């Protein structure tokens, strides 16, 4: 029986966290002994699987800062993960493989352990590409961090990526790691959450205005890089396309992960509400922060389509969740959605403009059968390509290869 420990910086609610939890559950189903070690885990803001006593979560180092005077996020994240790794090494916990993701700086520390164990690093996307460098000072600040990310990532025994798109970006970004093989392990979908009986998947009608006839859904964290404003602008453009009598029944729900500790979440939420007012969308948009699983399932089942607005997204689990719930996806035509969404079959891949998104939205409104057909095709695609069983078998294969 393989003993696997997951190291993750912050076990909140997000796509990366969803993958880690699903990976832990998958390996546990394969008979592995599994623990998750993290620097932050809030029982009131987490995936329910992490509250299961059979999936131990060890939280250490939450007292360490996540930023200093609003800055130095990356060094603080590195410090927290190094501390978690040190605590694991000196804890006496026996393990065979470390599954590490997001922050690679802890890998050298793991290598210092007396009994070296194998390290699997899962690259969601190179961290150096997730921040701007508009000033010389910022470039100087990031230079050693970028160097450390590249060197430490190359120290893993196995590197997995979440899409062919990310594999290409990995090769272009980490030029010195040309000899490192990067295998694609697509995120999966734990369908248990999405197979809730209709009586449990409540929460869709309760917060929509009376007279709503169709609803579009934006489901992403409240972060600027997710381009959530595009969903609001697309709704405004759609309303211009529709006859006056049809406009009042069209509604948009903007739902996603929100954490009061994250300044960008707080600020961007306020920015989006201001944008809705400027676009004249009062009463046409509902903002929902950190929806529960049952609310999310209800939204996905009941909406006309999901508007997936990020450009260059490395993968994105939301389109897969939507397709499983038989919901068409309107997504930007770049990055991971090119591999998950089939254009004009399970949804639409569009230029990230309000005009292109609103055109796809209008077509779904005018052709109800198209929504049904796309929904069925999306469900089949997830079952064929992104099943938890396929993900579990592939990941377990990497674990067995490492310990042999």
C-alpha positions in Angstrom: 0.0 0.0 0.0 1.5 3.3 -1.1 1.7 6.1 1.5 1.1 9.5 -0.1 1.2 12.9 1.5 -0.2 16.0 -0.3 1.4 19.4 0.3 -0.8 22.3 -0.7 -0.4 26.0 0.4 -4.0 26.9 1.1 -6.8 24.4 1.2 -9.7 26.7 0.4 -12.2 26.6 -2.4 -10.8 26.8 -6.0 -9.9 24.8 -9.0 -6.4 23.9 -7.7 -7.9 22.9 -4.4 -10.6 20.8 -6.1 -8.0 18.9 -8.0 -5.9 18.2 -4.9 -9.0 16.9 -3.0 -10.1 14.8 -5.9 -6.6 13.4 -6.3 -6.5 12.5 -2.6 -9.9 10.8 -2.8 -8.9 9.0 -6.0 -5.7 7.5 -4.4 -7.6 6.6 -1.3 -10.1 4.7 -3.5 -7.1 2.8 -4.9 -6.1 1.6 -1.5 -3.4 4.2 -0.8 -2.8 5.8 2.6 -3.4 9.5 2.2 -2.8 12.7 4.2 -3.0 16.4 3.2 -0.7 18.9 4.8 -1.4 22.6 4.3 -0.7 26.0 5.8 -4.4 27.0 5.9 -7.6 25.0 6.3 -10.8 26.7 7.4 -13.6 24.2 8.2 -16.1 26.9 7.3 -14.6 27.6 3.9 -13.5 24.3 2.3 -14.6 21.4 0.3 -16.7 18.9 2.4 -14.4 16.0 1.7 -11.7 17.6 3.7 -13.9 17.4 6.8 -14.0 13.6 6.6 -11.9 12.0 9.4 -10.9 9.3 6.9 -9.1 12.0 4.9 -6.7 13.5 7.5 -5.9 17.2 7.0 -2.9 18.5 9.0 -2.7 22.3 9.1 0.6 23.9 10.3 2.1 27.4 9.8 -1.1 29.4 9.5 0.5 31.9 11.9 3.0 32.8 9.2 2.1 35.9 7.2 0.5 35.6 3.7 1.8 39.1 2.8 3.8 42.0 4.3 2.1 45.4 4.1 0.0 44.2 1.2 3.1 42.9 -0.7 5.6 40.0 -0.9 2.9 37.4 -1.5 5.2 35.0 -3.3 8.0 35.0 -0.7 5.4 34.5 2.1 3.9 31.6 0.1 7.3 30.0 -0.3 8.1 30.5 3.4 4.8 28.9 4.5 5.3 25.9 2.2 8.9 25.4 3.3 7.6 25.4 6.9 5.0 22.8 6.1 7.6 20.6 4.5 9.9 21.0 7.5 7.1 20.1 9.9 6.3 17.0 7.8 10.0 15.9 7.8 10.3 16.2 11.6 6.8 14.8 12.3 7.9 11.2 12.0 5.1 10.5 9.5 6.0 7.7 7.2 5.4 8.2 3.5 6.5 7.0 0.1 5.5 9.8 -2.3 4.9 13.5 -1.8 2.3 15.1 -4.2 3.2 18.8 -4.3 1.5 21.5 -6.4 1.5 25.3 -6.9 4.7 26.0 -4.9 7.8 24.1 -5.8 10.1 25.9 -3.3 9.6 23.2 -0.7 11.0 20.4 -2.9 14.7 21.0 -2.0 13.7 20.8 1.7 12.0 17.5 1.0 15.2 16.3 -0.6 17.1 17.0 2.6 15.1 14.4 4.5 17.2 11.5 5.8 15.2 8.9 4.0 14.6 10.5 0.6 11.2 9.9 -0.8 9.8 10.5 -4.3 8.3 13.9 -5.2 5.5 14.3 -7.8 4.9 18.0 -8.8 1.7 19.0 -10.4 2.1 22.2 -12.4 -1.2 24.0 -12.8 0.6 26.9 -14.6 4.0 28.6 -14.1 3.8 31.0 -11.3 6.0 33.6 -13.0 3.3 34.1 -15.7 0.6 34.9 -13.1 2.0 38.3 -12.2 2.8 41.6 -14.0 6.2 43.2 -14.3 5.5 46.8 -15.2 8.4 48.4 -13.3 12.1 47.7 -13.0 11.8 47.2 -9.3 9.2 44.5 -9.9 11.4 42.8 -12.4 14.3 42.8 -9.9 12.1 41.5 -7.2 10.7 38.7 -9.3 14.1 37.6 -10.8 15.3 35.4 -7.9 11.8 34.1 -7.3 11.5 33.1 -11.0 14.9 31.4 -10.9 14.0 29.5 -7.8 10.7 28.3 -9.3 12.5 26.9 -12.3 15.3 25.3 -10.5 13.1 23.7 -7.8 10.5 22.5 -10.3 13.2 20.6 -12.1 14.1 18.7 -8.9 10.8 16.7 -8.8 10.9 13.1 -9.8 7.8 13.5 -12.0 6.2 16.6 -13.3 2.5 16.5 -14.4 0.6 19.3 -16.1 -3.2 19.8 -16.4 -3.4 20.2 -20.2 -1.5 20.1 -23.5 -1.7 23.9 -23.4 0.1 24.1 -20.1 2.7 21.5 -21.3 3.5 23.9 -24.2 3.7 26.9 -21.9 5.9 24.9 -19.5 8.4 24.2 -22.2 8.5 27.8 -23.4 8.8 29.2 -19.9 11.3 26.9 -18.3 13.9 26.7 -21.0 16.5 25.0 -18.8 14.1 22.1 -18.2 14.0 20.9 -21.8 15.0 17.4 -20.7 12.1 17.1 -18.1 9.2 15.1 -19.3 5.8 16.6 -18.6 2.9 14.3 -18.8 -0.7 15.5 -19.1 -3.1 14.5 -16.3 -6.4 16.2 -17.0 -8.4 17.2 -13.8 -11.3 15.0 -13.3 -14.8 15.5 -11.9 -15.9 13.8 -8.7 -19.5 13.3 -9.9 -20.9 12.5 -6.5 -21.4 16.2 -5.8 -23.1 16.7 -9.1 -25.4 13.7 -8.8 -27.3 15.2 -5.8 -31.0 14.4 -5.8 -33.1 17.4 -7.0 -34.5 17.8 -3.5 -30.9 18.4 -2.2 -29.8 20.7 -5.0 -31.7 23.7 -3.8 -30.9 27.3 -3.9 -31.6 28.3 -7.6 -35.0 30.0 -7.4 -34.6 31.6 -4.0 -32.5 34.5 -5.0 -33.7 35.2 -8.5 -36.1 38.1 -9.3 -39.7 37.2 -10.0 -40.3 36.9 -13.7 -36.9 35.5 -14.6 -37.3 33.3 -17.7 -33.6 32.4 -18.4 -30.4 32.6 -16.5 -26.8 32.8 -17.5 -24.1 31.8 -15.0 -20.6 33.0 -14.5 -18.8 30.7 -12.1 -15.2 31.7 -11.1 -13.2 33.2 -8.2 -13.5 36.9 -7.7 -10.2 37.7 -9.3 -9.4 40.2 -12.1 -7.6 37.7 -14.2 -10.9 35.7 -14.6 -12.3 38.7 -16.7 -15.6 38.5 -15.0 -16.5 41.9 -16.3 -16.9 40.3 -19.7 -19.9 38.4 -18.5 -21.6 41.7 -17.4 -20.7 43.4 -20.7 -22.0 40.4 -22.6 -25.3 40.6 -20.8 -25.6 44.3 -21.6 -24.9 43.6 -25.3 -27.4 40.7 -25.3 -30.1 43.0 -23.9 -29.4 45.4 -26.8 -30.1 42.5 -29.2 -33.4 41.5 -27.7 -36.8 43.0 -28.1 -37.9 45.1 -25.1 -40.4 42.5 -24.0 -37.7 39.8 -23.7 -35.1 41.7 -21.8 -36.7 41.7 -18.4 -36.7 37.9 -18.1 -32.9 37.5 -18.8 -30.7 37.3 -15.7 -27.1 36.8 -14.9 -25.7 35.1 -11.7 -22.1 35.9 -10.9 -21.0 33.2 -8.4 -17.6 32.2 -7.2 -15.0 31.7 -4.5 -14.6 34.6 -2.2 -12.3 35.0 0.8 -12.3 38.0 3.1 -8.6 37.5 3.7 -7.8 38.1 0.1 -7.8 41.8 -0.7 -8.3 41.2 -4.5 -11.5 39.3 -3.8 -12.9 42.1 -1.7 -11.9 44.8 -4.2 -12.9 43.0 -7.3 -16.3 42.2 -5.9 -16.9 45.9 -5.3 -15.6 46.7 -8.8 -18.0 44.3 -10.5 -21.0 45.7 -8.6 -20.0 49.2 -9.7 -19.7 48.0 -13.3 -23.2 46.5 -13.2 -24.6 49.9 -12.1 -22.7 51.7 -14.9 -24.0 49.2 -17.5 -27.6 49.7 -16.3 -28.0 46.2 -15.1 -29.7 46.9 -11.8 -32.0 44.0 -11.1 -30.5 41.9 -13.9 -27.5 40.6 -12.0 -27.2 38.6 -8.8 -23.8 38.3 -7.1 -23.2 35.2 -5.0 -20.0 34.7 -3.0 -18.7 31.2 -2.2 -21.8 29.2 -3.1 -22.4 25.9 -1.4 -22.1 22.7 -3.5 -25.9 22.3 -3.6 -26.3 25.9 -4.8 -23.7 25.4 -7.5 -25.3 22.2 -8.7 -28.7 23.9 -8.8 -27.3 26.8 -10.7 -25.6 24.6 -13.3 -28.7 22.5 -13.8 -31.0 25.4 -14.1 -29.1 28.0 -16.2 -29.3 28.4 -19.9 -25.5 28.4 -20.3 -22.2 29.1 -18.4 -20.2 32.1 -19.4 -16.5 31.1 -18.9 -14.6 34.3 -19.4 -10.9 33.9 -18.6 -8.5 34.0 -21.6 -5.4 31.8 -21.6 -6.8 29.7 -18.7 -4.5 26.7 -18.2 -7.4 24.3 -17.9 -10.4 25.4 -15.9 -12.7 22.8 -14.2 -15.9 24.9 -14.5 -16.6 23.9 -18.2 -16.3 20.2 -17.2 -18.6 20.7 -14.3 -21.1 22.5 -16.6 -21.0 19.9 -19.3 -21.6 17.1 -16.8 -24.7 19.0 -15.7 -25.9 19.1 -19.3 -25.2 22.8 -19.5 -23.7 24.4 -22.6 -20.5 26.5 -22.2 -19.7 29.8 -23.8 -15.9 30.2 -23.3 -13.0 32.2 -24.6 -11.3 30.5 -27.5 -7.9 30.0 -25.9 -6.1 27.8 -23.3 -7.7 24.8 -21.6 -11.2 25.3 -22.9 -9.9 24.4 -26.4 -9.3 20.9 -25.0 -12.5 20.6 -22.9 -15.2 22.3 -24.9 -16.0 21.2 -28.4 -17.1 24.3 -30.4 -20.7 24.1 -31.6 -21.1 20.7 -30.1 -20.9 21.1 -26.3 -20.9 24.9 -26.4 -19.3 27.9 -28.2 -15.7 29.0 -28.3 -15.7 32.7 -28.9 -13.5 35.7 -29.1 -13.4 37.3 -25.6 -15.6 40.2 -26.6 -19.1 41.2 -25.4 -20.4 41.0 -29.0 -19.1 37.4 -29.6 -20.4 36.2 -26.3 -23.8 37.9 -26.7 -24.2 36.4 -30.1 -23.8 32.9 -28.7 -26.1 33.7 -25.8 -28.8 34.9 -28.2 -28.5 31.8 -30.3 -29.2 29.6 -27.3 -32.2 31.7 -26.4 -33.6 31.5 -29.9 -32.9 27.7 -30.3 -34.1 25.8 -27.2 -33.4 22.5 -28.8 -29.8 23.5 -29.3 -29.3 23.8 -25.6 -30.7 20.3 -25.0 -28.5 18.8 -27.7 -25.3 20.6 -26.5 -26.1 19.5 -22.9 -26.4 15.9 -23.8 -23.2 16.0 -25.9 -21.4 17.7 -23.0 -22.5 15.0 -20.5 -21.2 12.3 -22.8 -17.8 14.1 -23.3 -17.2 14.3 -19.6 -18.0 10.7 -19.0 -15.7 9.6 -21.8 -12.7 11.9 -21.2 -12.8 13.4 -17.7 -14.1 10.6 -15.5 -12.8 10.2 -12.0 -12.0 6.6 -12.7 -9.7 7.4 -15.6 -8.0 10.1 -13.5 -7.7 7.7 -10.6 -6.1 5.0 -12.7 -3.7 7.3 -14.4 -2.5 9.0 -11.2 -2.2 5.7 -9.3 -0.1 4.4 -12.2 2.4 7.3 -11.6 2.5 6.6 -7.9 3.2 2.9 -8.4 5.9 3.8 -11.0 7.6 6.1 -8.4 7.8 3.5 -5.6 9.0 0.6 -7.7 
